[in-house]
Amino acid sequence: MSQPVVYGDAISTYVRSVRLALEEKGVSHTLVAVDLVKGQHKEADHLVRHPWGKMPAFEHDGNSFYEVSAILRYIDEVFPEPALMPATPVGRIRVNQVMSIVDSYGYAASITNIFIPRVLVPSLGGQTDEAQVEAAKPQAALFLKEIGRLLGDASYFGGAAVSLADLLVLPVLTYLRATPEGQALLAATPSIEAWMGRMSERGSVQAVMPAT
Ligand SMILES: N[C@@H](CCC(=O)N[C@@H](CS)C(=O)NCC(=O)O)C(=O)O
């Protein structure tokens, strides 16, 4: 089997999720840099890999894929140990549910509408759209409340072991926590804060997200 190739920027949450899964599996990979801030994901060579102009794109054994949830499930099937999906149907639907919540609501609320205007835009010399951030706060609050409810008393979203859901949520919450709005929301969901603490001790997280 060939070594997987991830095309994207190391700062991207979705790129991080794919790299976290590969690290959890102990699979070496190549990261081919596509600069997010410079907009290289909208350039012709990347659009061949990902026609929607997003990152990451992923190559393995002569096949090319995009869409992170699909890539994560592929990684889990092709590299079997350790399993990143629970063994039971209820465990698996939980993980799939949390992954879908991130893709459908959590990423937009936390990253597109809070982290990017609050942190990334000012770091590039622009001004925060306060109305955009304000409007996103209820959705971000619901995101945290729901994933807190779904985590319940378990250590991880799929139960006792780390799953794909944990690897999709963590990079998103790490950036949300870098905003005052995110800090206030996390203070209100201590079980999620504690889960972030557990996740931060993992070797995969230290390898892929060293400064966060
Ligand atoms: N549904 C896509 C979402 C990927 C995505 O939104 N990636 C972000 C980086 S974390 C991106 O490419 N943003 C750049 C843009 O939207 O222009 C997937 O699962 O791959």
The ligand as a MOL file (V3000), in Angstrom:
LIG
                    3D

  0  0  0     0  0            999 V3000
M  V30 BEGIN CTAB
M  V30 COUNTS 20 19 0 0 0
M  V30 BEGIN ATOM
M  V30 1 N -17.3210 19.6800 2.9680 0
M  V30 2 C -15.9070 19.9230 2.8220 0
M  V30 3 C -15.5380 21.1150 3.6920 0
M  V30 4 C -14.0550 21.4290 3.6520 0
M  V30 5 C -13.7960 22.8630 4.0930 0
M  V30 6 O -14.7190 23.6680 4.3180 0
M  V30 7 N -12.4980 23.1880 4.2550 0
M  V30 8 C -12.1290 24.5420 4.5790 0
M  V30 9 C -10.8350 24.5510 5.3860 0
M  V30 10 S -11.0410 23.9630 7.0490 0
M  V30 11 C -11.8570 25.3030 3.3090 0
M  V30 12 O -11.3820 24.7480 2.3350 0
M  V30 13 N -12.1370 26.6150 3.3370 0
M  V30 14 C -11.7980 27.4760 2.2740 0
M  V30 15 C -12.9540 28.1150 1.5990 0
M  V30 16 O -14.1120 27.8230 1.9490 0
M  V30 17 O -12.6930 28.9240 0.7200 0
M  V30 18 C -15.1220 18.6910 3.2170 0
M  V30 19 O -15.6040 17.8740 3.9960 0
M  V30 20 O -14.0200 18.5040 2.6920 0
M  V30 END ATOM
M  V30 BEGIN BOND
M  V30 1 1 1 2
M  V30 2 1 2 3
M  V30 3 1 2 18
M  V30 4 1 3 4
M  V30 5 1 4 5
M  V30 6 2 5 6
M  V30 7 1 5 7
M  V30 8 1 7 8
M  V30 9 1 8 9
M  V30 10 1 8 11
M  V30 11 1 9 10
M  V30 12 2 11 12
M  V30 13 1 11 13
M  V30 14 1 13 14
M  V30 15 1 14 15
M  V30 16 2 15 16
M  V30 17 1 15 17
M  V30 18 2 18 19
M  V30 19 1 18 20
M  V30 END BOND
M  V30 END CTAB
M  END
